[in-house]
Amino acid sequence: MKDATFIIFGATGDLTRRKIIPAIYKLVKNKKLRSFRIIGCARSKKNIQTILSQSKKFARDVQASRWRKIVKNSVYQVLDFYKEEDYTQLAVLLGKQQRIFYLATAPEHFHIISKYLAKYKLARKTDNVVYEKPFGHDLYSAKKINKCISTVFNEKQIYRIDHYLGKELVGDITLMRFTNRILEPLWNSKHIAQIQIVMTEDLLVGKRGGFYDKYGVLKDVVQNHALQLLALTAMEAPKMLSGEYIRSEKARVLKRTQVTAALVGQYHGYKSEPGVTKNSTTETFAALQLKINNSRWRGVPFYILAGKALVKKQTSIHIKFKEVHCLLAKSCPSDSNYFTIRIQPDNGFSLELNSKMPGKKQAIIPVNMDFCEKCRFGPNTPEAYETLLEDVLCGDQSVFVRKDEIEYAWKIIDRVRKGKIYSYKKGTGGPPALDAWNKKNGVLWKEVSK
Ligand SMILES: NC(=O)c1ccc[n+]([C@@H]2O[C@H](COP(=O)([O-])OP(=O)(O)OC[C@H]3O[C@@H](n4cnc5c(N)ncnc54)[C@H](OP(=O)(O)O)[C@@H]3O)[C@@H](O)[C@H]2O)c1
């Protein structure tokens, strides 16, 4: 059990309400925190009771006594990030406990908050500072933030969050790869034909129009979540499955990754969404082909498909193996084997093998060996933010993104040549032009139907 004070910058925001406070509640409920305090800071004149009551519905299975503990140990302070005097007032509220500063706000505020945390000695050498994604909006801005925060904190104090890395099945990718003898020997260009990373949502931009329009799908989810999935899937074996070793291997593979083809789209009606500019050219859909320039992956295309307003919500990684030489006289397998990792919504993984159709000689049918996490372990696996905050408490940085990883990922995205923006109907598989693009670039998406 740990003791900590959480200082949340952006305490009146959506992220704090829906994710951060429920995650702290879970840590209290699961007895991961012994003594704790929450100090919420933002500009609005609000009180902590209102903030907590709005957050309560997002914390599942709330026990009254534990929630009372949250209320008793929380305070709110009006603080404008740009007013130095507000930081001196914050200092008065801080005790001796370990401090976790959570910057749950837009990246343009990161440098000023960091600067004042250091100037007024609020963040000591043993305290941790958490930076929410997105970390900048391009390579230049990310480098600027990195440069600024590295002058005031050391890298060991800095936690750049990508909440995808806290998801159970994402944590399982490396574990699966490197603890199963049957996988790793096949994990290379000799046996794998291609790798597809599919990250689709059925939702529209909703209330996030103003933010989304400045970013688009490439910067909102591909630069971070999708490229992190790619890095975990493609990296070389680390010396150990922990800490810096994993981060170094991810950085190494991202350094050698580049986009070789792209198709982008925008759903019908996007320009009329609240907060979106009327002549917006922001993409809400992207299909990418990538290559990794190393000996393990030479000649193996990676594909990423991501977007909003599509058929369904799913995040999966499909590893398509090469075809076998067919020894059957009558019929050959219609497709090669797939190993699929399902990140959400139905966490698990499956191996698609070819088998004999019962009663028929030499007739082949693909069958699935399937692991469903919920079916095996029940529905109460930890939420990503709970796992991540626990890691911050314990000083474990392995699932937080290092400075170099973030910069390599921005470099990949900055170099994408978007070309024409194709429009597509909501609830479909993307722009009609995708068919020709798929053919040209050699991909038949697994599970994405129109
Ligand atoms: N929401 C999510 O689920 C989610 C998920 C992943 C990442 N993110 C990222 O996390 C960041 C925050 O997201 P959000 O959805 O919580 O945004 P939000 O609802 O707009 O909240 C922004 C917060 O920042 C505060 N703020 C802004 N300028 C300030 C200033 N000058 N001084 C003091 N406080 C200031 C706001 O306080 P006042 O309104 O009181 O001024 C508010 O508390 C964004 O970069 C977003 O992309 C969000």
The ligand as an SDF file (V2000), in Angstrom:
LIG
                    3D

 48 52  0  0  0  0  0  0  0  0999 V2000
  -11.7180   13.1330  -22.1020 N   0  0  0  0  0  0  0  0  0  0  0  0
  -11.1100   12.0120  -22.3530 C   0  0  0  0  0  0  0  0  0  0  0  0
  -11.6550   10.9060  -22.2230 O   0  0  0  0  0  0  0  0  0  0  0  0
   -9.6620   12.0320  -22.8000 C   0  0  0  0  0  0  0  0  0  0  0  0
   -9.0180   10.8230  -23.0760 C   0  0  0  0  0  0  0  0  0  0  0  0
   -7.6630   10.8410  -23.4280 C   0  0  0  0  0  0  0  0  0  0  0  0
   -6.9990   12.0490  -23.5350 C   0  0  0  0  0  0  0  0  0  0  0  0
   -7.6660   13.2290  -23.2970 N   0  0  0  0  0  0  0  0  0  0  0  0
   -6.9120   14.4840  -23.4010 C   0  0  0  0  0  0  0  0  0  0  0  0
   -6.7890   15.0380  -22.1080 O   0  0  0  0  0  0  0  0  0  0  0  0
   -6.8110   16.4630  -22.1750 C   0  0  0  0  0  0  0  0  0  0  0  0
   -7.9650   16.9690  -21.3160 C   0  0  0  0  0  0  0  0  0  0  0  0
   -9.1620   16.4580  -21.8580 O   0  0  0  0  0  0  0  0  0  0  0  0
  -10.6090   16.7810  -21.2960 P   0  0  0  0  0  0  0  0  0  0  0  0
  -11.5470   16.0090  -22.1510 O   0  0  0  0  0  0  0  0  0  0  0  0
  -10.6740   16.6130  -19.8510 O   0  0  0  0  0  0  0  0  0  0  0  0
  -10.7370   18.3390  -21.6730 O   0  0  0  0  0  0  0  0  0  0  0  0
  -11.7120   19.4020  -21.0280 P   0  0  0  0  0  0  0  0  0  0  0  0
  -12.9730   18.7650  -20.5780 O   0  0  0  0  0  0  0  0  0  0  0  0
  -11.7820   20.5370  -21.9940 O   0  0  0  0  0  0  0  0  0  0  0  0
  -10.9190   19.8880  -19.7130 O   0  0  0  0  0  0  0  0  0  0  0  0
   -9.8140   20.7620  -19.7690 C   0  0  0  0  0  0  0  0  0  0  0  0
   -9.4350   21.1410  -18.3540 C   0  0  0  0  0  0  0  0  0  0  0  0
   -8.3440   22.0700  -18.4100 O   0  0  0  0  0  0  0  0  0  0  0  0
   -8.6690   23.2040  -17.6150 C   0  0  0  0  0  0  0  0  0  0  0  0
   -8.0300   24.4180  -18.1160 N   0  0  0  0  0  0  0  0  0  0  0  0
   -7.9180   24.8450  -19.3930 C   0  0  0  0  0  0  0  0  0  0  0  0
   -7.2320   26.0010  -19.4540 N   0  0  0  0  0  0  0  0  0  0  0  0
   -6.9120   26.3140  -18.1650 C   0  0  0  0  0  0  0  0  0  0  0  0
   -6.1850   27.3710  -17.5680 C   0  0  0  0  0  0  0  0  0  0  0  0
   -5.6450   28.3720  -18.2720 N   0  0  0  0  0  0  0  0  0  0  0  0
   -6.0250   27.3540  -16.2350 N   0  0  0  0  0  0  0  0  0  0  0  0
   -6.5690   26.3750  -15.4840 C   0  0  0  0  0  0  0  0  0  0  0  0
   -7.2870   25.3480  -15.9960 N   0  0  0  0  0  0  0  0  0  0  0  0
   -7.4370   25.3180  -17.3270 C   0  0  0  0  0  0  0  0  0  0  0  0
  -10.1660   23.3010  -17.6870 C   0  0  0  0  0  0  0  0  0  0  0  0
  -10.6170   24.0390  -16.5930 O   0  0  0  0  0  0  0  0  0  0  0  0
  -11.7720   25.1310  -16.6890 P   0  0  0  0  0  0  0  0  0  0  0  0
  -12.7650   24.6080  -17.6600 O   0  0  0  0  0  0  0  0  0  0  0  0
  -12.2920   25.1690  -15.2920 O   0  0  0  0  0  0  0  0  0  0  0  0
  -11.1240   26.3790  -17.1290 O   0  0  0  0  0  0  0  0  0  0  0  0
  -10.5690   21.8350  -17.5870 C   0  0  0  0  0  0  0  0  0  0  0  0
  -10.5590   21.4200  -16.2600 O   0  0  0  0  0  0  0  0  0  0  0  0
   -6.9850   16.8160  -23.6610 C   0  0  0  0  0  0  0  0  0  0  0  0
   -5.7300   17.0670  -24.2380 O   0  0  0  0  0  0  0  0  0  0  0  0
   -7.5980   15.5510  -24.2510 C   0  0  0  0  0  0  0  0  0  0  0  0
   -7.3100   15.4090  -25.6180 O   0  0  0  0  0  0  0  0  0  0  0  0
   -8.9670   13.2410  -22.9320 C   0  0  0  0  0  0  0  0  0  0  0  0
  1  2  1  0
  2  3  2  0
  2  4  1  0
  4  5  1  0
  4 48  2  0
  5  6  2  0
  6  7  1  0
  7  8  2  0
  8  9  1  0
  8 48  1  0
  9 10  1  0
  9 46  1  0
 10 11  1  0
 11 12  1  0
 11 44  1  0
 12 13  1  0
 13 14  1  0
 14 15  2  0
 14 16  1  0
 14 17  1  0
 17 18  1  0
 18 19  2  0
 18 20  1  0
 18 21  1  0
 21 22  1  0
 22 23  1  0
 23 24  1  0
 23 42  1  0
 24 25  1  0
 25 26  1  0
 25 36  1  0
 26 27  1  0
 26 35  1  0
 27 28  2  0
 28 29  1  0
 29 30  1  0
 29 35  2  0
 30 31  1  0
 30 32  2  0
 32 33  1  0
 33 34  2  0
 34 35  1  0
 36 37  1  0
 36 42  1  0
 37 38  1  0
 38 39  2  0
 38 40  1  0
 38 41  1  0
 42 43  1  0
 44 45  1  0
 44 46  1  0
 46 47  1  0
M  CHG  2   8   1  16  -1
M  END
$$$$
